[in-house]
Amino acid sequence: MPAAPAHDTAQSSAAELAPASAYCPADLRFPGFPERYQDDLRSFACILQQHYGLPAALVIPALQSAHYDSRAVSLMSPPPPSSVPQAPLPWWRYRERFLSAQRLDSGVRFWREHRRILEDVAEKYGVPPPILLGILNIETGFGSFMGNFPVLDANLSLSLALKPRRAFFLAQTAETLKLAEKLGRPVSALRGSPAGAMGMSQFLASSYLKYGVVWNDPPGEGLPNLWQSVPDVLASTANFFRAHGWQPGQPVLVPALISRGSAPETSTRPDYTLAQLARLGVYPERGHALLPADTRVGLLRLEGRTGPHYYLAYPNFYAIMGYNPSVYYSATVWAYAEALGRIRG
């Protein structure tokens, strides 16, 4: 999930943001929420009208029909600080969760069942099938667990309870209302994760509206069905990657060869060029296509079962990080894709 915007619009007062035409009576009530949140919700109702341009006829009934979701808040709240330092989870343990024999079998089966559309999407967007399958594997187990949280309830509840991320979740509240209108569905029918992500690919409402595409329909021809249409899911996910800098034919991660005694400083961002790393004694493993010397890459150190391994992170790795900013997540998408590729031959 992207970081929240720096400016927390949701904490501005209703008086500052609401125009004269906004419907912001002081006696508005929201029966599905505790008393301590009533003032905030009145402010939210005004902000959704003024700042996001939503009509009162949409905003007020939706907020008055919504309910506080304490379970979503609990699941999304950061854990309390521990008095005992916790050792970080090594990458290989994180990776193992998603590379079990059962998950690989599911990927092989999904690839076989949807081979034609995977190939067609890859041809159009340049994103190979194993990468798309790596996303669906981690996000929802190929659609087996898409979440049943009411998305509006989750976004509103998180806006109220997680103040450091209030602006982000209030923006997603607005996007959720817009999405329901454009889909022609009651907002209460939109279900997803406790973070408000929806469908097989777990798009937030903002990503659904911005990157969602109906397979092979011209732009502007309606919205995709990311819960049920595999072609729409695959095309939308590939479209997201293309918009975030995916380079067709280039690698994601390549094992690094360290020709000197110790590796240079690692970086999770693309802070090096290949030429700079070569001068420091770091090269891509033999057998991988050579890219221009000015290609910018990161140098990752990831813990394997037998010890640390070093990898060069190419631009496509950072396209995956646009989907989820976790290094472990992006590396695991790659590892799953590599494993599937070996199985498929």
Beta strands, then each sheet from edge to edge (+ up, - down):
strand 1: 149-150
strand 2: 191-192
strand 3: 253-258
strand 4: 267-273
strand 5: 282-284
strand 6: 296-304
strand 7: 307-313
sheet 1: 1+ 2-
sheet 2: 4+ 6- 7+ 3- 5+
end
